[in-house]
Amino acid sequence: MSHTASEGPRPPVRSAVDRQVDALLVLVAQGDETAFAGVYDALVVPVMGLAFRILRDEAQAEEVTQDVMLEVWRKADRFRPERGAAKSWVLTLAHRRAVERVRAARAGAERERKAAQLAHQTPFDEVVEAIEEREERAEVYRCLAGLGNTQRLPLVLAYYQGLTYAEVAEVLSTPTGTVKTRMRTGLQRLRVCLGGR
């Protein structure tokens, strides 16, 4: 009776090129720079191709490729030929890096979106909404005209120009704390003028 069936699944047969890259990567783990050049030349194109398919951006794919090849140099001692081909190991690193880049870009875009929303929120949003709902812009202009310049200007810049406290302070060359105080005072006077809302 043959023992072939009991030997378990055999690893896929690797091509001569794959075996050569495996051997080179083992040498890279020992600090062999010439071997690393061989690994680089053999795998840089497939790594770039995979990164580009995931990122759809050539510049980012190039960055990921360089990061991956640097990681290969640093972590070559983690490669285990008995577990799989060097090419598969390196492409797994590339896939992970590219996916991380996509996630980071999405998270960054979401952070920017939230920051933009927060930057345009002003302490008088509720007053503004009430004013717009009641269509009392003319009344607002009249009340604004009744304020002094030091209170009116920061409110106009913030409400009509959409500037933040810091931006208003910069435009008026006034400390942020002073701007906040003047805007609070101006808002209180506006509320009184507009009927205590």
Contacts in CASP RR format, 6 or more apart in sequence:
PFRMAT RR
TARGET T0000
AUTHOR 0000-0000-0000
METHOD contacts of the structure
MODEL  1
MSHTASEGPRPPVRSAVDRQVDALLVLVAQGDETAFAGVYDALVVPVMGL
AFRILRDEAQAEEVTQDVMLEVWRKADRFRPERGAAKSWVLTLAHRRAVE
RVRAARAGAERERKAAQLAHQTPFDEVVEAIEEREERAEVYRCLAGLGNT
QRLPLVLAYYQGLTYAEVAEVLSTPTGTVKTRMRTGLQRLRVCLGGR
11 82 0 8 1.000
11 84 0 8 1.000
14 22 0 8 1.000
14 85 0 8 1.000
17 42 0 8 1.000
18 85 0 8 1.000
18 86 0 8 1.000
18 87 0 8 1.000
20 42 0 8 1.000
21 38 0 8 1.000
21 39 0 8 1.000
21 42 0 8 1.000
21 43 0 8 1.000
21 85 0 8 1.000
21 86 0 8 1.000
21 87 0 8 1.000
22 81 0 8 1.000
22 85 0 8 1.000
22 86 0 8 1.000
24 32 0 8 1.000
24 35 0 8 1.000
24 36 0 8 1.000
24 38 0 8 1.000
24 39 0 8 1.000
24 42 0 8 1.000
24 86 0 8 1.000
25 35 0 8 1.000
25 39 0 8 1.000
25 72 0 8 1.000
25 76 0 8 1.000
25 79 0 8 1.000
25 81 0 8 1.000
25 86 0 8 1.000
25 89 0 8 1.000
26 76 0 8 1.000
26 79 0 8 1.000
26 81 0 8 1.000
27 35 0 8 1.000
28 35 0 8 1.000
28 36 0 8 1.000
28 39 0 8 1.000
28 72 0 8 1.000
28 73 0 8 1.000
28 76 0 8 1.000
29 76 0 8 1.000
29 77 0 8 1.000
29 79 0 8 1.000
31 76 0 8 1.000
36 72 0 8 1.000
36 73 0 8 1.000
36 76 0 8 1.000
39 72 0 8 1.000
39 86 0 8 1.000
39 90 0 8 1.000
40 69 0 8 1.000
40 72 0 8 1.000
42 87 0 8 1.000
43 69 0 8 1.000
43 72 0 8 1.000
43 86 0 8 1.000
43 87 0 8 1.000
43 90 0 8 1.000
43 91 0 8 1.000
44 65 0 8 1.000
44 69 0 8 1.000
46 87 0 8 1.000
46 91 0 8 1.000
47 64 0 8 1.000
47 65 0 8 1.000
47 68 0 8 1.000
47 69 0 8 1.000
47 90 0 8 1.000
47 91 0 8 1.000
47 94 0 8 1.000
48 61 0 8 1.000
48 62 0 8 1.000
48 65 0 8 1.000
49 61 0 8 1.000
50 91 0 8 1.000
50 94 0 8 1.000
50 95 0 8 1.000
50 98 0 8 1.000
51 60 0 8 1.000
51 61 0 8 1.000
51 62 0 8 1.000
51 64 0 8 1.000
51 65 0 8 1.000
51 68 0 8 1.000
51 94 0 8 1.000
51 97 0 8 1.000
51 98 0 8 1.000
52 58 0 8 1.000
52 61 0 8 1.000
54 95 0 8 1.000
54 98 0 8 1.000
54 99 0 8 1.000
54 101 0 8 1.000
54 102 0 8 1.000
55 61 0 8 1.000
55 64 0 8 1.000
55 98 0 8 1.000
55 101 0 8 1.000
55 102 0 8 1.000
60 101 0 8 1.000
61 98 0 8 1.000
63 101 0 8 1.000
64 94 0 8 1.000
64 97 0 8 1.000
64 98 0 8 1.000
64 101 0 8 1.000
65 94 0 8 1.000
67 97 0 8 1.000
68 90 0 8 1.000
68 93 0 8 1.000
68 94 0 8 1.000
68 97 0 8 1.000
71 93 0 8 1.000
71 97 0 8 1.000
72 90 0 8 1.000
72 93 0 8 1.000
75 93 0 8 1.000
79 86 0 8 1.000
79 89 0 8 1.000
83 89 0 8 1.000
119 164 0 8 1.000
120 162 0 8 1.000
120 164 0 8 1.000
122 128 0 8 1.000
122 158 0 8 1.000
122 159 0 8 1.000
122 162 0 8 1.000
122 164 0 8 1.000
123 183 0 8 1.000
123 184 0 8 1.000
123 187 0 8 1.000
124 155 0 8 1.000
124 158 0 8 1.000
124 159 0 8 1.000
124 183 0 8 1.000
124 187 0 8 1.000
124 190 0 8 1.000
127 187 0 8 1.000
127 190 0 8 1.000
127 191 0 8 1.000
127 194 0 8 1.000
127 197 0 8 1.000
128 159 0 8 1.000
130 197 0 8 1.000
131 137 0 8 1.000
131 139 0 8 1.000
131 140 0 8 1.000
131 194 0 8 1.000
136 194 0 8 1.000
139 193 0 8 1.000
139 194 0 8 1.000
140 190 0 8 1.000
140 194 0 8 1.000
142 193 0 8 1.000
143 189 0 8 1.000
143 190 0 8 1.000
143 193 0 8 1.000
143 194 0 8 1.000
144 152 0 8 1.000
144 155 0 8 1.000
144 156 0 8 1.000
144 190 0 8 1.000
145 152 0 8 1.000
146 152 0 8 1.000
146 193 0 8 1.000
147 155 0 8 1.000
147 186 0 8 1.000
147 189 0 8 1.000
147 190 0 8 1.000
150 182 0 8 1.000
151 182 0 8 1.000
151 183 0 8 1.000
151 185 0 8 1.000
151 186 0 8 1.000
151 189 0 8 1.000
152 186 0 8 1.000
153 172 0 8 1.000
154 168 0 8 1.000
154 172 0 8 1.000
154 179 0 8 1.000
154 182 0 8 1.000
154 183 0 8 1.000
155 183 0 8 1.000
155 186 0 8 1.000
155 187 0 8 1.000
155 190 0 8 1.000
157 163 0 8 1.000
157 167 0 8 1.000
157 168 0 8 1.000
157 171 0 8 1.000
157 172 0 8 1.000
158 164 0 8 1.000
158 165 0 8 1.000
158 168 0 8 1.000
158 183 0 8 1.000
163 171 0 8 1.000
165 176 0 8 1.000
165 177 0 8 1.000
165 179 0 8 1.000
165 180 0 8 1.000
165 183 0 8 1.000
166 176 0 8 1.000
168 174 0 8 1.000
168 179 0 8 1.000
168 183 0 8 1.000
169 175 0 8 1.000
169 176 0 8 1.000
169 177 0 8 1.000
169 178 0 8 1.000
169 179 0 8 1.000
172 179 0 8 1.000
174 182 0 8 1.000
191 197 0 8 1.000
END
